[in-house]
Amino acid sequence: MPRLLWCALLVLGLGACAGSPARMDPLSVTLSDIRPVQMGLLEQEYAIRIRVQNPNNTAIPLAGLSYQIELNGEPFARGVSKQTAAVPAFGEIMLDATAVGNIGGLMAQVVQVQRSGLPQAFSYRLKGKLTTAQAASLPFDHSGSVELPDFEQPGAQR
């Protein structure tokens, strides 16, 4: 009897493994562009472009996303989007969205420039989550930097 029980458990275990979904690699989500759209005293609106890359061999249908943008380590803007799209297998899509910042995020950047001068680079961080059509939550967190050209000071000696 114990041998029959072990055989039954082995068959059930193998069946469970065969029926479980394959492990998916995480999607790559990066900030592709950000442009000011509307600048108000209390709020600023930015048009952003987000690149989503899928390293898996299965298309992933998206139902929306939420995100926050940090600039030089400070909160800068945030947004949500209820875009529906499918990221093709081994492919990518671009999502156009809107991010809203407030006067605090903008002032933090101004104060930082006043204290230390114009930096040689700006660091940024895009973090948030994608939601699939099946209501699964896929978190993302991407950091990068943008090098600025070397601006000469007016009247500076070479």
BAFIPA-750775 format. One line per field, with one value per atom (N, C-alpha, C): x, y, z; residue in three letters; residue number from 0. Coordinates in steps of 0.05 Angstrom, whole numbers, plus 5000, padded with zeros to 4 digits. Atoms other than C-alpha are relative to their C-alpha. Example, Ala and Ser with C-alpha at 12.3 -4.5 7.8 and 13.67 -1.06 7.14 Angstrom:
// residues 2
px <- (5018 | 5246 | 5018 | 4984 | 5273 | 4985)
py <- (4976 | 4910 | 5024 | 4976 | 4979 | 5022)
pz <- (5000 | 5156 | 5000 | 4999 | 5143 | 5014)
keza <- (Ala | Ala | Ala | Ser | Ser | Ser)
marvex <- (0 | 0 | 0 | 1 | 1 | 1)
This chain:
// residues 158
px <- (5016 | 5000 | 5017 | 4984 | 5054 | 5013 | 4988 | 5086 | 4979 | 5022 | 5019 | 4995 | 5004 | 5011 | 5022 | 4977 | 5081 | 4998 | 5003 | 5067 | 4978 | 5022 | 5001 | 5010 | 4990 | 5036 | 5020 | 4981 | 5091 | 4986 | 5015 | 5041 | 4986 | 5013 | 5002 | 5021 | 4979 | 5067 | 5010 | 4991 | 5090 | 4979 | 5022 | 5022 | 4998 | 5001 | 5023 | 5023 | 4978 | 5091 | 4995 | 5005 | 5070 | 4978 | 5022 | 5008 | 5007 | 4994 | 5043 | 5012 | 4991 | 5058 | 5030 | 4971 | 5129 | 5007 | 4991 | 5168 | 5004 | 4997 | 5164 | 5023 | 4980 | 5223 | 4986 | 5013 | 5206 | 5002 | 5000 | 5188 | 5020 | 4983 | 5237 | 4983 | 5016 | 5203 | 5019 | 4982 | 5243 | 4986 | 5010 | 5230 | 5014 | 4989 | 5240 | 5001 | 5001 | 5220 | 4982 | 5017 | 5191 | 5001 | 5002 | 5166 | 4980 | 5020 | 5131 | 4977 | 5023 | 5060 | 4986 | 5014 | 5028 | 5013 | 4987 | 5062 | 4983 | 5016 | 5018 | 5015 | 4987 | 5035 | 5001 | 5001 | 5012 | 5005 | 4995 | 5016 | 5013 | 4987 | 5057 | 4992 | 5007 | 5036 | 5022 | 4979 | 5087 | 4990 | 5006 | 5078 | 5024 | 4978 | 5119 | 4996 | 5000 | 5137 | 5014 | 4989 | 5149 | 5004 | 4994 | 5183 | 4997 | 5004 | 5161 | 5010 | 4989 | 5202 | 4994 | 5008 | 5181 | 5021 | 4980 | 5238 | 4989 | 5012 | 5188 | 4989 | 5010 | 5161 | 4969 | 5029 | 5089 | 4992 | 5010 | 5052 | 4987 | 5012 | 5030 | 4981 | 5020 | 4965 | 4999 | 5000 | 4965 | 4973 | 5026 | 4905 | 5005 | 4994 | 4941 | 5026 | 4976 | 4998 | 4998 | 4997 | 5015 | 5030 | 4971 | 5083 | 5006 | 4989 | 5125 | 5027 | 4974 | 5184 | 5015 | 4983 | 5241 | 5022 | 4979 | 5292 | 5021 | 4978 | 5359 | 4992 | 5007 | 5331 | 4976 | 5023 | 5270 | 4975 | 5025 | 5197 | 4995 | 5003 | 5181 | 4972 | 5027 | 5117 | 4990 | 5012 | 5068 | 4976 | 5023 | 5012 | 4988 | 5013 | 4965 | 4990 | 5010 | 4941 | 4985 | 5016 | 4886 | 5002 | 4995 | 4917 | 4998 | 5000 | 4903 | 5018 | 4981 | 4958 | 5011 | 4987 | 4994 | 5030 | 4971 | 5070 | 5006 | 4995 | 5088 | 5023 | 4979 | 5131 | 5026 | 4974 | 5204 | 4998 | 5005 | 5179 | 4998 | 5003 | 5166 | 4978 | 5020 | 5114 | 5008 | 4997 | 5115 | 4973 | 5024 | 5063 | 5002 | 5001 | 5045 | 4982 | 5016 | 5020 | 5006 | 4997 | 5015 | 5009 | 4992 | 5051 | 4995 | 5006 | 5032 | 5019 | 4983 | 5081 | 4988 | 5009 | 5070 | 5022 | 4981 | 5105 | 5023 | 4979 | 5144 | 5022 | 4980 | 5178 | 5017 | 4986 | 5196 | 5019 | 4984 | 5221 | 5025 | 4978 | 5265 | 5023 | 4980 | 5301 | 5013 | 4989 | 5309 | 5019 | 4983 | 5337 | 5026 | 4976 | 5386 | 5019 | 4983 | 5412 | 5012 | 4990 | 5418 | 5022 | 4980 | 5458 | 5027 | 4975 | 5507 | 5006 | 4995 | 5502 | 4987 | 5011 | 5480 | 5017 | 4985 | 5499 | 5009 | 4990 | 5537 | 4981 | 5019 | 5482 | 4976 | 5024 | 5411 | 4995 | 5008 | 5392 | 4970 | 5029 | 5322 | 4994 | 5010 | 5282 | 4970 | 5027 | 5218 | 4992 | 5009 | 5181 | 4970 | 5029 | 5111 | 4992 | 5010 | 5070 | 4983 | 5017 | 5039 | 4979 | 5022 | 4972 | 4993 | 5007 | 4957 | 4970 | 5029 | 4889 | 4989 | 5009 | 4885 | 5003 | 4998 | 4895 | 5025 | 4974 | 4966 | 5015 | 4984 | 5011 | 5029 | 4973 | 5080 | 5016 | 4985 | 5125 | 5024 | 4975 | 5182 | 5013 | 4984 | 5238 | 5025 | 4978 | 5287 | 5013 | 4986 | 5341 | 5019 | 4982 | 5384 | 5010 | 4990 | 5420 | 5002 | 4997 | 5424 | 5023 | 4976 | 5491 | 4992 | 5005 | 5486 | 5025 | 4977 | 5530 | 5016 | 4983 | 5588 | 4994 | 5007 | 5560 | 5022 | 4979 | 5613 | 4986 | 5010 | 5601 | 5006 | 4994 | 5593 | 5023 | 4977 | 5657 | 5023 | 4979 | 5697 | 5025 | 4974 | 5771 | 5005 | 4992 | 5795 | 5028)
py <- (4976 | 5000 | 5026 | 4976 | 5052 | 5005 | 4996 | 5039 | 5012 | 4990 | 5052 | 5030 | 4972 | 5117 | 5017 | 4984 | 5141 | 5003 | 4998 | 5126 | 5020 | 4981 | 5165 | 5029 | 4973 | 5225 | 5009 | 4993 | 5223 | 5008 | 4993 | 5223 | 5027 | 4974 | 5281 | 5022 | 4979 | 5320 | 5006 | 4995 | 5311 | 5014 | 4986 | 5332 | 5029 | 4973 | 5394 | 5017 | 4985 | 5414 | 5005 | 4997 | 5403 | 5021 | 4981 | 5446 | 5028 | 4973 | 5505 | 5017 | 4982 | 5566 | 5004 | 4995 | 5579 | 5027 | 4976 | 5632 | 5022 | 4978 | 5700 | 5018 | 4979 | 5748 | 5026 | 4974 | 5818 | 5017 | 4981 | 5871 | 5022 | 4977 | 5928 | 5025 | 4975 | 5996 | 5023 | 4977 | 6059 | 5026 | 4974 | 6133 | 5008 | 4994 | 6152 | 5030 | 4972 | 6225 | 5014 | 4984 | 6280 | 5028 | 4972 | 6348 | 5015 | 4984 | 6404 | 5006 | 4994 | 6414 | 5025 | 4977 | 6463 | 5006 | 4992 | 6503 | 5019 | 4983 | 6530 | 5006 | 4993 | 6561 | 4976 | 5022 | 6501 | 4973 | 5026 | 6444 | 5004 | 5000 | 6428 | 4973 | 5024 | 6377 | 4994 | 5009 | 6337 | 4977 | 5022 | 6292 | 4981 | 5019 | 6229 | 4977 | 5024 | 6170 | 4978 | 5022 | 6103 | 4976 | 5023 | 6045 | 4975 | 5025 | 5975 | 4978 | 5021 | 5916 | 4973 | 5026 | 5843 | 4979 | 5020 | 5791 | 4971 | 5027 | 5733 | 4992 | 5010 | 5689 | 4999 | 4998 | 5706 | 5030 | 4972 | 5772 | 5005 | 4993 | 5808 | 5024 | 4978 | 5848 | 5018 | 4981 | 5911 | 5014 | 4986 | 5946 | 5028 | 4974 | 6006 | 5000 | 4997 | 6033 | 5024 | 4976 | 6080 | 5003 | 4994 | 6114 | 5025 | 4976 | 6164 | 5005 | 4992 | 6203 | 5016 | 4985 | 6226 | 5013 | 4986 | 6277 | 5008 | 4994 | 6282 | 4991 | 5011 | 6240 | 5012 | 4987 | 6284 | 4993 | 5005 | 6269 | 5023 | 4979 | 6306 | 5000 | 5001 | 6281 | 4971 | 5026 | 6223 | 4999 | 5003 | 6195 | 4972 | 5025 | 6140 | 5000 | 5002 | 6115 | 4974 | 5024 | 6066 | 4992 | 5008 | 6049 | 4970 | 5029 | 5980 | 4996 | 5006 | 5952 | 4972 | 5026 | 5886 | 5003 | 5000 | 5881 | 4974 | 5025 | 5831 | 4983 | 5017 | 5771 | 5010 | 4991 | 5792 | 5027 | 4974 | 5862 | 5022 | 4976 | 5931 | 5018 | 4979 | 5986 | 5026 | 4974 | 6060 | 5008 | 4990 | 6087 | 5030 | 4971 | 6161 | 5005 | 4995 | 6187 | 5029 | 4974 | 6249 | 4997 | 4999 | 6263 | 5028 | 4974 | 6318 | 5004 | 4992 | 6353 | 5023 | 4977 | 6404 | 5020 | 4978 | 6468 | 4990 | 5010 | 6430 | 4986 | 5015 | 6383 | 5019 | 4981 | 6441 | 5017 | 4983 | 6485 | 4985 | 5015 | 6429 | 4999 | 5000 | 6427 | 5027 | 4973 | 6503 | 5005 | 4995 | 6505 | 4984 | 5016 | 6449 | 5013 | 4986 | 6487 | 5025 | 4976 | 6551 | 4994 | 5007 | 6516 | 4991 | 5012 | 6478 | 5006 | 4994 | 6508 | 4979 | 5018 | 6474 | 4974 | 5025 | 6401 | 4990 | 5011 | 6362 | 4978 | 5021 | 6309 | 5001 | 5004 | 6298 | 4971 | 5028 | 6232 | 4999 | 5004 | 6205 | 4971 | 5027 | 6146 | 4999 | 5006 | 6118 | 4974 | 5024 | 6070 | 4999 | 5003 | 6042 | 4972 | 5027 | 5983 | 5000 | 5005 | 5957 | 4980 | 5019 | 5921 | 4985 | 5016 | 5864 | 4998 | 5003 | 5849 | 4979 | 5020 | 5791 | 5011 | 4986 | 5842 | 4992 | 5004 | 5819 | 5026 | 4976 | 5873 | 4994 | 5004 | 5879 | 5025 | 4976 | 5928 | 5005 | 4993 | 5965 | 5023 | 4979 | 6010 | 5004 | 4995 | 6041 | 5027 | 4976 | 6093 | 5006 | 4993 | 6131 | 5029 | 4972 | 6197 | 5011 | 4985 | 6249 | 5019 | 4982 | 6282 | 5026 | 4974 | 6356 | 5009 | 4990 | 6391 | 5019 | 4983 | 6431 | 5029 | 4972 | 6502 | 5018 | 4981 | 6556 | 5024 | 4976 | 6615 | 5024 | 4976 | 6681 | 5016 | 4984 | 6721 | 4984 | 5016 | 6662 | 4998 | 5002 | 6658 | 4971 | 5027 | 6597 | 4995)
pz <- (5000 | 5000 | 5000 | 5000 | 5016 | 4972 | 5027 | 4948 | 4981 | 5017 | 4913 | 5006 | 4992 | 4953 | 4989 | 5011 | 4933 | 4970 | 5029 | 4860 | 4993 | 5005 | 4863 | 5005 | 4994 | 4896 | 4979 | 5021 | 4844 | 4974 | 5025 | 4786 | 5004 | 4995 | 4818 | 5000 | 5000 | 4830 | 4972 | 5027 | 4759 | 4984 | 5014 | 4733 | 5008 | 4990 | 4776 | 4987 | 5012 | 4749 | 4970 | 5028 | 4677 | 4995 | 5003 | 4687 | 5009 | 4990 | 4720 | 4978 | 5021 | 4677 | 5001 | 5001 | 4654 | 5014 | 4987 | 4692 | 4979 | 5019 | 4657 | 5010 | 4994 | 4654 | 5003 | 4996 | 4678 | 4975 | 5022 | 4627 | 5006 | 4996 | 4616 | 4995 | 5003 | 4627 | 5005 | 4998 | 4613 | 4991 | 5008 | 4606 | 4975 | 5026 | 4534 | 4994 | 5005 | 4534 | 5020 | 4983 | 4577 | 4990 | 5010 | 4554 | 5016 | 4987 | 4590 | 4981 | 5017 | 4564 | 5010 | 4988 | 4612 | 5027 | 4976 | 4666 | 5015 | 4983 | 4721 | 5025 | 4974 | 4788 | 5019 | 4981 | 4829 | 4988 | 5013 | 4778 | 4973 | 5027 | 4717 | 4987 | 5015 | 4664 | 4980 | 5018 | 4625 | 4982 | 5018 | 4564 | 5002 | 4997 | 4575 | 4981 | 5017 | 4532 | 5015 | 4985 | 4564 | 4980 | 5017 | 4527 | 5017 | 4987 | 4547 | 4982 | 5016 | 4523 | 5013 | 4991 | 4529 | 4991 | 5007 | 4532 | 4999 | 4998 | 4535 | 4973 | 5026 | 4479 | 5000 | 4998 | 4498 | 5001 | 4999 | 4484 | 5027 | 4974 | 4547 | 4996 | 5002 | 4545 | 5024 | 4978 | 4587 | 5002 | 4995 | 4618 | 5012 | 4990 | 4649 | 5015 | 4985 | 4690 | 5019 | 4982 | 4747 | 5004 | 4999 | 4756 | 5015 | 4987 | 4794 | 4987 | 5011 | 4767 | 5022 | 4983 | 4811 | 4983 | 5014 | 4788 | 5020 | 4981 | 4824 | 5028 | 4974 | 4881 | 5013 | 4989 | 4892 | 4984 | 5015 | 4875 | 4980 | 5021 | 4810 | 4988 | 5013 | 4777 | 5003 | 4999 | 4777 | 4981 | 5018 | 4735 | 4999 | 5005 | 4716 | 4971 | 5027 | 4649 | 4997 | 5005 | 4629 | 4971 | 5028 | 4562 | 4998 | 5006 | 4534 | 4976 | 5021 | 4492 | 5005 | 4996 | 4481 | 4992 | 5006 | 4485 | 4986 | 5015 | 4431 | 5011 | 4992 | 4445 | 4988 | 5009 | 4440 | 4985 | 5013 | 4421 | 5020 | 4983 | 4449 | 4990 | 5007 | 4450 | 5014 | 4987 | 4466 | 5010 | 4988 | 4513 | 5004 | 4995 | 4512 | 5024 | 4975 | 4579 | 5009 | 4987 | 4622 | 5028 | 4972 | 4687 | 5010 | 4987 | 4735 | 5024 | 4978 | 4781 | 5015 | 4985 | 4834 | 5005 | 4995 | 4855 | 5017 | 4982 | 4909 | 4984 | 5015 | 4859 | 4982 | 5018 | 4812 | 5017 | 4983 | 4869 | 5011 | 4990 | 4896 | 4979 | 5021 | 4829 | 4997 | 5001 | 4827 | 5023 | 4977 | 4897 | 4997 | 5003 | 4881 | 4980 | 5020 | 4819 | 5013 | 4987 | 4860 | 5020 | 4980 | 4914 | 4987 | 5010 | 4871 | 4971 | 5028 | 4802 | 4981 | 5020 | 4738 | 5000 | 4998 | 4745 | 4972 | 5025 | 4691 | 4990 | 5007 | 4692 | 5019 | 4984 | 4717 | 5003 | 4996 | 4748 | 5002 | 4998 | 4742 | 5008 | 4992 | 4767 | 4992 | 5007 | 4738 | 5014 | 4986 | 4783 | 5000 | 5001 | 4784 | 4996 | 5006 | 4761 | 4975 | 5023 | 4698 | 5010 | 4994 | 4704 | 4975 | 5024 | 4656 | 4998 | 5005 | 4626 | 5020 | 4980 | 4677 | 5028 | 4975 | 4734 | 5016 | 4987 | 4750 | 5002 | 4996 | 4777 | 4994 | 5007 | 4746 | 5007 | 4991 | 4785 | 4982 | 5014 | 4751 | 5015 | 4988 | 4774 | 4983 | 5018 | 4726 | 5007 | 4995 | 4740 | 4977 | 5021 | 4691 | 5005 | 4998 | 4679 | 4972 | 5025 | 4625 | 5003 | 5000 | 4611 | 4986 | 5012 | 4596 | 4985 | 5015 | 4545 | 5019 | 4985 | 4573 | 4992 | 5006 | 4576 | 5009 | 4993 | 4575 | 5013 | 4987 | 4621 | 4982 | 5016 | 4584 | 5011 | 4992 | 4585 | 5013 | 4987 | 4612 | 4982 | 5015 | 4592 | 4994 | 5007 | 4555 | 5005)
keza <- (Met | Met | Met | Pro | Pro | Pro | Arg | Arg | Arg | Leu | Leu | Leu | Leu | Leu | Leu | Trp | Trp | Trp | Cys | Cys | Cys | Ala | Ala | Ala | Leu | Leu | Leu | Leu | Leu | Leu | Val | Val | Val | Leu | Leu | Leu | Gly | Gly | Gly | Leu | Leu | Leu | Gly | Gly | Gly | Ala | Ala | Ala | Cys | Cys | Cys | Ala | Ala | Ala | Gly | Gly | Gly | Ser | Ser | Ser | Pro | Pro | Pro | Ala | Ala | Ala | Arg | Arg | Arg | Met | Met | Met | Asp | Asp | Asp | Pro | Pro | Pro | Leu | Leu | Leu | Ser | Ser | Ser | Val | Val | Val | Thr | Thr | Thr | Leu | Leu | Leu | Ser | Ser | Ser | Asp | Asp | Asp | Ile | Ile | Ile | Arg | Arg | Arg | Pro | Pro | Pro | Val | Val | Val | Gln | Gln | Gln | Met | Met | Met | Gly | Gly | Gly | Leu | Leu | Leu | Leu | Leu | Leu | Glu | Glu | Glu | Gln | Gln | Gln | Glu | Glu | Glu | Tyr | Tyr | Tyr | Ala | Ala | Ala | Ile | Ile | Ile | Arg | Arg | Arg | Ile | Ile | Ile | Arg | Arg | Arg | Val | Val | Val | Gln | Gln | Gln | Asn | Asn | Asn | Pro | Pro | Pro | Asn | Asn | Asn | Asn | Asn | Asn | Thr | Thr | Thr | Ala | Ala | Ala | Ile | Ile | Ile | Pro | Pro | Pro | Leu | Leu | Leu | Ala | Ala | Ala | Gly | Gly | Gly | Leu | Leu | Leu | Ser | Ser | Ser | Tyr | Tyr | Tyr | Gln | Gln | Gln | Ile | Ile | Ile | Glu | Glu | Glu | Leu | Leu | Leu | Asn | Asn | Asn | Gly | Gly | Gly | Glu | Glu | Glu | Pro | Pro | Pro | Phe | Phe | Phe | Ala | Ala | Ala | Arg | Arg | Arg | Gly | Gly | Gly | Val | Val | Val | Ser | Ser | Ser | Lys | Lys | Lys | Gln | Gln | Gln | Thr | Thr | Thr | Ala | Ala | Ala | Ala | Ala | Ala | Val | Val | Val | Pro | Pro | Pro | Ala | Ala | Ala | Phe | Phe | Phe | Gly | Gly | Gly | Glu | Glu | Glu | Ile | Ile | Ile | Met | Met | Met | Leu | Leu | Leu | Asp | Asp | Asp | Ala | Ala | Ala | Thr | Thr | Thr | Ala | Ala | Ala | Val | Val | Val | Gly | Gly | Gly | Asn | Asn | Asn | Ile | Ile | Ile | Gly | Gly | Gly | Gly | Gly | Gly | Leu | Leu | Leu | Met | Met | Met | Ala | Ala | Ala | Gln | Gln | Gln | Val | Val | Val | Val | Val | Val | Gln | Gln | Gln | Val | Val | Val | Gln | Gln | Gln | Arg | Arg | Arg | Ser | Ser | Ser | Gly | Gly | Gly | Leu | Leu | Leu | Pro | Pro | Pro | Gln | Gln | Gln | Ala | Ala | Ala | Phe | Phe | Phe | Ser | Ser | Ser | Tyr | Tyr | Tyr | Arg | Arg | Arg | Leu | Leu | Leu | Lys | Lys | Lys | Gly | Gly | Gly | Lys | Lys | Lys | Leu | Leu | Leu | Thr | Thr | Thr | Thr | Thr | Thr | Ala | Ala | Ala | Gln | Gln | Gln | Ala | Ala | Ala | Ala | Ala | Ala | Ser | Ser | Ser | Leu | Leu | Leu | Pro | Pro | Pro | Phe | Phe | Phe | Asp | Asp | Asp | His | His | His | Ser | Ser | Ser | Gly | Gly | Gly | Ser | Ser | Ser | Val | Val | Val | Glu | Glu | Glu | Leu | Leu | Leu | Pro | Pro | Pro | Asp | Asp | Asp | Phe | Phe | Phe | Glu | Glu | Glu | Gln | Gln | Gln | Pro | Pro | Pro | Gly | Gly | Gly | Ala | Ala | Ala | Gln | Gln | Gln | Arg | Arg | Arg)
marvex <- (0 | 0 | 0 | 1 | 1 | 1 | 2 | 2 | 2 | 3 | 3 | 3 | 4 | 4 | 4 | 5 | 5 | 5 | 6 | 6 | 6 | 7 | 7 | 7 | 8 | 8 | 8 | 9 | 9 | 9 | 10 | 10 | 10 | 11 | 11 | 11 | 12 | 12 | 12 | 13 | 13 | 13 | 14 | 14 | 14 | 15 | 15 | 15 | 16 | 16 | 16 | 17 | 17 | 17 | 18 | 18 | 18 | 19 | 19 | 19 | 20 | 20 | 20 | 21 | 21 | 21 | 22 | 22 | 22 | 23 | 23 | 23 | 24 | 24 | 24 | 25 | 25 | 25 | 26 | 26 | 26 | 27 | 27 | 27 | 28 | 28 | 28 | 29 | 29 | 29 | 30 | 30 | 30 | 31 | 31 | 31 | 32 | 32 | 32 | 33 | 33 | 33 | 34 | 34 | 34 | 35 | 35 | 35 | 36 | 36 | 36 | 37 | 37 | 37 | 38 | 38 | 38 | 39 | 39 | 39 | 40 | 40 | 40 | 41 | 41 | 41 | 42 | 42 | 42 | 43 | 43 | 43 | 44 | 44 | 44 | 45 | 45 | 45 | 46 | 46 | 46 | 47 | 47 | 47 | 48 | 48 | 48 | 49 | 49 | 49 | 50 | 50 | 50 | 51 | 51 | 51 | 52 | 52 | 52 | 53 | 53 | 53 | 54 | 54 | 54 | 55 | 55 | 55 | 56 | 56 | 56 | 57 | 57 | 57 | 58 | 58 | 58 | 59 | 59 | 59 | 60 | 60 | 60 | 61 | 61 | 61 | 62 | 62 | 62 | 63 | 63 | 63 | 64 | 64 | 64 | 65 | 65 | 65 | 66 | 66 | 66 | 67 | 67 | 67 | 68 | 68 | 68 | 69 | 69 | 69 | 70 | 70 | 70 | 71 | 71 | 71 | 72 | 72 | 72 | 73 | 73 | 73 | 74 | 74 | 74 | 75 | 75 | 75 | 76 | 76 | 76 | 77 | 77 | 77 | 78 | 78 | 78 | 79 | 79 | 79 | 80 | 80 | 80 | 81 | 81 | 81 | 82 | 82 | 82 | 83 | 83 | 83 | 84 | 84 | 84 | 85 | 85 | 85 | 86 | 86 | 86 | 87 | 87 | 87 | 88 | 88 | 88 | 89 | 89 | 89 | 90 | 90 | 90 | 91 | 91 | 91 | 92 | 92 | 92 | 93 | 93 | 93 | 94 | 94 | 94 | 95 | 95 | 95 | 96 | 96 | 96 | 97 | 97 | 97 | 98 | 98 | 98 | 99 | 99 | 99 | 100 | 100 | 100 | 101 | 101 | 101 | 102 | 102 | 102 | 103 | 103 | 103 | 104 | 104 | 104 | 105 | 105 | 105 | 106 | 106 | 106 | 107 | 107 | 107 | 108 | 108 | 108 | 109 | 109 | 109 | 110 | 110 | 110 | 111 | 111 | 111 | 112 | 112 | 112 | 113 | 113 | 113 | 114 | 114 | 114 | 115 | 115 | 115 | 116 | 116 | 116 | 117 | 117 | 117 | 118 | 118 | 118 | 119 | 119 | 119 | 120 | 120 | 120 | 121 | 121 | 121 | 122 | 122 | 122 | 123 | 123 | 123 | 124 | 124 | 124 | 125 | 125 | 125 | 126 | 126 | 126 | 127 | 127 | 127 | 128 | 128 | 128 | 129 | 129 | 129 | 130 | 130 | 130 | 131 | 131 | 131 | 132 | 132 | 132 | 133 | 133 | 133 | 134 | 134 | 134 | 135 | 135 | 135 | 136 | 136 | 136 | 137 | 137 | 137 | 138 | 138 | 138 | 139 | 139 | 139 | 140 | 140 | 140 | 141 | 141 | 141 | 142 | 142 | 142 | 143 | 143 | 143 | 144 | 144 | 144 | 145 | 145 | 145 | 146 | 146 | 146 | 147 | 147 | 147 | 148 | 148 | 148 | 149 | 149 | 149 | 150 | 150 | 150 | 151 | 151 | 151 | 152 | 152 | 152 | 153 | 153 | 153 | 154 | 154 | 154 | 155 | 155 | 155 | 156 | 156 | 156 | 157 | 157 | 157)
